[in-house]
Structures are given as structure tokens and as C-alpha cells.
Amino acid sequence: MYIFLNGKMVLKEQAEISPFDHGYLYGIGAFETFRTYDGHPFLFDDHLSRLEDALKQLNIDMIPEKSVLLEQIRRLSIANELPDSYLRINVSAGIGEIGLQTTPYSNPTTIIFQKKLPSTLQQLQEKKGKLLKVKRNTPETAERLKSHHYLNNIVAKREIADQPLTEGIFLNEHDYVAEGITSNIFWIKNQTLYTPAIETGILKGITRQYILTIAPLLNLKSEEGFYSKEALLDADEVFFTNSIQEAIPVNDIAGIEFPGKNGGFFRKIHQQYRMHSGSLWGRSEIFDNGGQQ
């Protein structure tokens, strides 16, 4: 399998980075994960915009060039023979002296990873949700970055162990519903789409924003806020979202059953996703033509 490392395509076994990279020493780095569908990187513009914002907050002096990244993705997809794939663009601070640095990082380490999608993603799989004991931590910045700081997620993953069809659900320190270990969470009640507010400490997921954007097309009102677990458990339908697994239907939380993939609104959301995944560059395109798709 090939990857791109600082602009050069290399076999993953040959890739090397410095032990003095502050991404390794201090966790200063950000990344984006997304999928390609027949070579098309779905919502790429939105992912790139979020990455740029994260790099500014991390004081990494770099603006990723869209055309360069797209060419590297194209070359990887050919070399690895993966038109449909998982991709991760990773930017870490780069080499520095041991010690905390306050000046900008001007020579970051950039890696593009690609891998084959699991076969289970080819079919619509339901998941169970499990309310976690470990709480969602408070982000280090005003909004949570998609950064290298993942210990909170790892501790949560250990709580549910190796259960691929179960997703843990974080509550935050005030016991409001937050998000999944690697996902955002939505539920529908009385034709209203609910999801926790960014202020609960969650990641501002790209697929999350896409779902909120298409809600009016499905005659769904949407609401972001602070919700108790009881509000979640009283839902008509529940689903998780992330950029690799798309929208994931939930059939059970704490022994309470939900319609999962048979949910009426979930099916409509899934249909919209299928319609857009092979061509959409950003959410803004959905209503570019006078409010029409």
C-alpha cells in the first residue's frame, strides 16, 4: 500500500518521520478522514475548510492546496487500485526542539493515508448504542478540533471492548448527551431532527453538518441543544453519523428498541446520501440553484 509523505509517494513500510516531530512529542496535529466514491472525495471542500481552521488554531503555518491534494489522492487511488476508499489527510507540527513552542510551526509533516474499506460497509448495518460511564472531556479550545488528542476516545472504546456493532455514547460532565466515540448522534421525534449542540463539547462533524443541511429537503425541522439521556431514549428513530460509515441506523440503546434501518426518515436520509456521495464537493452546492437541489 502506498501513502504520500511530504509530497512523495512511498510504500507505507518505507515511511519515516522524525522522533522530534511535535506531533509525536506533544500531540500537535490535525487530520481529516473521508471517503472516495468511484474516485470522488465526498464533501472534500468542507473537510479541507475544517482542516485549515484547525491548523490555524494549532499555530501550524500551512494552507493545504486543494489542487495538490486532489492530484495526490488521484495518484494514490491509481497506485493502490482503490477508487472507493478510506482516506486520511494528516498534518502534524513538524520537527522542533524538545520543549513547548509558542512560535508558528512553518515546516509541518503532511501524510495522506489510504486504505481499503471494510466489506461490512458495503451493506447497511445497524448498531446498538451503549451509554458510557466515561464522560466526554472538555475540549482544549473553544470548539473541539479533530486533533491527535484521542485518549478520551480510547478509554471509551476500552469500555465497550471489541464490539464492532456497538457504538458508545458519551454524556458530558453535566450529563447531557454529547456524541459517539467516533460519531455524532441524531434522533427524530415527532418529525423534528435533534442533535446535541457544539457547546456540549462535541466535534463539529462534516457529515453532521450535511445531515442538518438536507433536513429541510425531507420536511424535517432540526434543533441543536442540550438534551438528557431520557430525551434520546424517547426518540422515534436514532442514528449515528461519520464520514466513513455515513449514516448508521441504531436498533437498540439500553434495551430500548428502535426501528434502525427500517425507520422511515432514516431511509430518506440514506437515499439523499446515495444521491450526493458521488458528486458533492461541499454542502453549499445543495442549494446553489435558487434553493433547489
C-alpha positions as CSV (number, residue, x, y, z in Angstrom):
1,M,0.0,0.0,0.0
2,Y,1.3,3.5,-0.9
3,I,0.9,6.7,1.0
4,F,2.0,10.3,0.4
5,L,4.6,11.6,2.8
6,N,5.6,15.3,2.5
7,G,4.7,15.3,-1.2
8,K,6.3,12.0,-2.2
9,M,4.5,8.7,-2.8
10,V,6.2,5.9,-0.8
11,L,5.3,2.4,0.3
12,K,3.8,2.6,3.8
13,E,6.6,0.2,5.1
14,Q,9.2,2.7,4.0
15,A,7.6,5.8,5.6
16,E,9.6,7.5,8.3
17,I,9.1,10.6,10.4
18,S,11.4,12.3,13.0
19,P,11.1,11.5,16.7
20,F,11.4,15.3,17.2
21,D,8.2,15.9,15.3
22,H,6.0,17.9,17.8
23,G,3.0,15.9,16.6
24,Y,4.7,12.9,18.3
25,L,6.2,14.7,21.2
26,Y,3.2,16.9,22.1
27,G,0.2,15.8,20.0
28,I,0.2,18.9,17.9
29,G,-1.5,17.9,14.7
30,A,-4.9,17.7,13.0
31,F,-6.4,15.3,10.5
32,E,-9.4,14.7,8.3
33,T,-10.9,11.3,7.2
34,F,-13.3,10.9,4.3
35,R,-14.3,8.5,1.6
36,T,-13.9,8.4,-2.2
37,Y,-16.8,7.1,-4.3
38,D,-15.5,6.0,-7.7
39,G,-12.7,8.4,-7.2
40,H,-14.7,11.3,-5.9
41,P,-13.8,12.6,-2.4
42,F,-17.2,13.3,-0.9
43,L,-17.6,16.8,0.8
44,F,-13.9,17.4,0.2
45,D,-14.2,21.2,0.3
46,D,-15.9,21.0,3.8
47,H,-13.2,18.7,5.1
48,L,-10.4,20.9,3.8
49,S,-12.0,24.1,5.3
50,R,-12.2,22.4,8.7
51,L,-8.6,21.2,8.4
52,E,-7.4,24.8,7.6
53,D,-9.3,26.1,10.7
54,A,-7.7,23.5,12.9
55,L,-4.2,24.3,11.6
56,K,-4.7,28.0,12.4
57,Q,-5.7,27.2,16.0
58,L,-2.7,24.8,16.4
59,N,-0.3,27.6,15.1
60,I,0.7,25.4,12.1
61,D,1.6,27.8,9.3
62,M,0.2,25.9,6.3
63,I,-2.7,26.3,3.9
64,P,-3.2,22.9,2.1
65,E,-3.5,23.4,-1.6
66,K,-6.6,21.7,-2.9
67,S,-5.3,21.0,-6.4
68,V,-2.1,19.4,-5.0
69,L,-4.0,17.2,-2.5
70,L,-6.5,16.1,-5.2
71,E,-3.7,15.1,-7.5
72,Q,-2.0,13.1,-4.8
73,I,-5.3,11.4,-4.0
74,R,-5.8,10.6,-7.6
75,R,-2.3,9.1,-7.9
76,L,-2.8,7.1,-4.7
77,S,-6.1,5.7,-5.9
78,I,-4.4,4.5,-9.1
79,A,-1.4,3.1,-7.4
80,N,-3.4,1.3,-4.7
81,E,-6.2,0.4,-7.2
82,L,-8.8,1.8,-4.8
83,P,-11.3,4.1,-6.5
84,D,-13.6,3.5,-3.4
85,S,-11.5,4.0,-0.3
86,Y,-10.9,5.4,3.2
87,L,-8.6,8.5,3.1
88,R,-6.9,10.4,5.9
89,I,-5.0,13.7,5.5
90,N,-2.8,14.2,8.5
91,V,-0.8,17.3,9.3
92,S,1.5,17.4,12.3
93,A,3.6,20.3,13.6
94,G,6.9,19.0,12.3
95,I,10.4,19.0,13.8
96,G,11.2,21.2,16.8
97,E,13.4,21.2,19.8
98,I,12.3,19.4,23.0
99,G,10.1,21.9,24.9
100,L,6.9,23.8,24.3
101,Q,7.0,26.1,21.3
102,T,4.9,29.2,21.0
103,T,6.1,30.4,17.6
104,P,4.4,29.1,14.5
105,Y,5.3,25.8,13.0
106,S,6.4,26.5,9.5
107,N,7.5,23.1,8.2
108,P,4.8,20.6,9.1
109,T,4.7,16.9,8.3
110,T,1.9,16.0,5.9
111,I,0.8,12.5,5.2
112,I,-2.1,11.1,3.1
113,F,-3.1,7.6,4.1
114,Q,-5.4,5.4,2.0
115,K,-6.8,2.0,2.9
116,K,-9.5,-0.4,1.7
117,L,-12.9,0.0,3.1
118,P,-14.2,-2.9,5.3
119,S,-16.5,-5.2,3.4
120,T,-19.2,-4.6,6.1
121,L,-19.6,-1.1,4.8
122,Q,-20.9,-2.4,1.5
123,Q,-24.2,-3.3,3.3
124,L,-26.4,-1.2,5.6
125,Q,-25.6,-2.4,9.1
126,E,-27.4,-1.5,12.3
127,K,-25.7,-0.8,15.6
128,K,-26.6,-0.8,19.2
129,G,-25.8,2.3,21.3
130,K,-24.4,2.0,24.8
131,L,-24.4,4.9,27.3
132,L,-20.8,5.2,28.5
133,K,-19.7,5.7,32.1
134,V,-16.6,7.7,31.0
135,K,-17.6,11.3,30.3
136,R,-16.8,13.4,27.2
137,N,-13.9,15.6,28.2
138,T,-13.9,19.4,27.7
139,P,-12.1,20.4,24.6
140,E,-8.9,22.4,24.9
141,T,-10.1,25.1,22.5
142,A,-13.4,26.9,22.1
143,E,-14.6,24.1,19.7
144,R,-13.3,20.6,19.6
145,L,-10.6,20.0,16.9
146,K,-10.1,16.8,15.0
147,S,-6.7,16.6,16.5
148,H,-4.2,14.0,17.8
149,H,-5.7,14.1,21.3
150,Y,-7.6,10.8,21.4
151,L,-7.1,9.4,24.9
152,N,-10.7,10.1,25.9
153,N,-12.0,8.2,22.9
154,I,-9.6,5.3,23.5
155,V,-10.7,5.0,27.2
156,A,-14.3,5.0,26.0
157,K,-13.5,2.3,23.4
158,R,-12.0,0.1,26.0
159,E,-15.3,0.4,28.0
160,I,-17.2,-1.3,25.2
161,A,-14.3,-3.6,24.2
162,D,-14.2,-5.3,20.8
163,Q,-17.9,-5.0,19.8
164,P,-17.9,-3.6,16.2
165,L,-21.7,-3.4,16.1
166,T,-21.9,-1.3,19.3
167,E,-21.1,2.4,19.5
168,G,-20.5,4.1,22.8
169,I,-22.5,7.2,23.6
170,F,-20.8,10.0,25.6
171,L,-22.5,12.2,28.1
172,N,-20.7,15.3,29.0
173,E,-19.7,16.4,32.5
174,H,-23.3,17.9,33.0
175,D,-24.9,14.6,31.9
176,Y,-26.1,16.0,28.6
177,V,-26.0,13.7,25.5
178,A,-22.8,14.5,23.6
179,E,-21.7,12.2,20.8
180,G,-20.5,8.7,19.9
181,I,-16.9,7.5,20.3
182,T,-16.2,8.1,16.6
183,S,-19.5,9.6,15.5
184,N,-22.1,12.3,16.0
185,I,-25.6,11.3,17.1
186,F,-29.1,12.3,15.8
187,W,-32.6,11.3,16.7
188,I,-36.1,12.0,15.4
189,K,-39.1,12.7,17.5
190,N,-42.4,14.0,16.1
191,Q,-40.9,14.9,12.7
192,T,-38.1,17.0,14.4
193,L,-34.5,16.1,14.0
194,Y,-32.4,16.6,17.2
195,T,-28.7,16.6,17.7
196,P,-26.5,17.9,20.6
197,A,-25.2,21.4,20.3
198,I,-21.5,22.0,19.6
199,E,-21.3,23.7,23.0
200,T,-21.7,20.2,24.7
201,G,-18.1,19.7,23.7
202,I,-18.6,17.6,20.5
203,L,-16.8,17.6,17.2
204,K,-18.4,19.6,14.5
205,G,-18.7,16.7,12.2
206,I,-18.8,17.2,8.5
207,T,-21.5,14.5,8.0
208,R,-23.3,16.1,10.9
209,Q,-23.4,19.4,9.1
210,Y,-24.5,17.7,5.9
211,I,-27.4,16.0,7.6
212,L,-28.6,19.3,9.1
213,T,-28.3,20.9,5.7
214,I,-30.5,18.3,3.9
215,A,-33.2,18.1,6.7
216,P,-35.5,20.7,5.1
217,L,-35.5,18.6,1.9
218,L,-37.1,15.8,4.0
219,N,-39.6,18.2,5.6
220,L,-37.8,17.8,8.9
221,K,-37.4,20.6,11.4
222,S,-34.0,20.5,13.1
223,E,-32.9,21.5,16.5
224,E,-29.5,21.6,18.3
225,G,-29.4,21.8,22.0
226,F,-28.7,20.3,25.4
227,Y,-30.6,17.0,26.0
228,S,-30.9,14.4,28.7
229,K,-30.4,10.7,28.0
230,E,-34.2,10.4,28.7
231,A,-34.9,12.6,25.6
232,L,-32.7,10.4,23.5
233,L,-34.3,7.2,24.8
234,D,-37.8,8.6,24.0
235,A,-36.9,9.0,20.3
236,D,-38.8,7.6,17.3
237,E,-35.6,6.9,15.4
238,V,-31.9,7.2,16.2
239,F,-28.8,7.1,14.0
240,F,-25.0,7.9,14.2
241,T,-23.0,9.7,11.5
242,N,-19.4,9.8,10.5
243,S,-17.6,10.3,7.2
244,I,-16.6,6.7,6.7
245,Q,-19.7,4.8,7.8
246,E,-22.0,7.5,6.6
247,A,-25.4,7.4,8.5
248,I,-25.6,4.3,10.8
249,P,-29.1,3.2,12.0
250,V,-29.5,2.4,15.7
251,N,-31.8,-0.5,16.7
252,D,-31.2,-0.6,20.5
253,I,-30.0,1.6,23.3
254,A,-30.1,0.4,26.9
255,G,-32.6,-2.3,26.0
256,I,-35.0,0.1,24.3
257,E,-35.6,-0.9,20.7
258,F,-35.6,1.5,17.7
259,P,-36.6,0.8,14.1
260,G,-33.0,1.0,12.8
261,K,-32.7,0.7,9.1
262,N,-36.5,0.4,8.8
263,G,-37.0,3.9,10.1
264,G,-38.9,6.0,7.6
265,F,-36.9,9.1,7.9
266,F,-33.6,7.2,8.1
267,R,-34.4,5.6,4.7
268,K,-35.0,9.0,3.2
269,I,-31.7,10.3,4.6
270,H,-29.8,7.3,3.3
271,Q,-31.4,7.9,-0.2
272,Q,-30.2,11.5,-0.2
273,Y,-26.7,10.4,0.8
274,R,-26.6,7.9,-2.0
275,M,-27.7,10.6,-4.5
276,H,-25.0,13.1,-3.4
277,S,-22.0,10.9,-2.5
278,G,-20.6,10.5,-6.0
279,S,-20.6,14.2,-6.9
280,L,-20.9,16.7,-4.0
281,W,-17.9,18.8,-3.1
282,G,-19.5,20.8,-0.3
283,R,-22.8,21.4,1.4
284,S,-23.1,24.8,-0.2
285,E,-23.8,23.2,-3.6
286,I,-27.1,21.6,-2.4
287,F,-29.0,24.9,-2.5
288,D,-26.8,26.8,-5.1
289,N,-29.6,26.8,-7.7
290,G,-32.2,29.0,-6.2
291,G,-32.9,26.7,-3.3
292,Q,-33.3,23.7,-5.5
293,Q,-31.1,20.5,-5.5
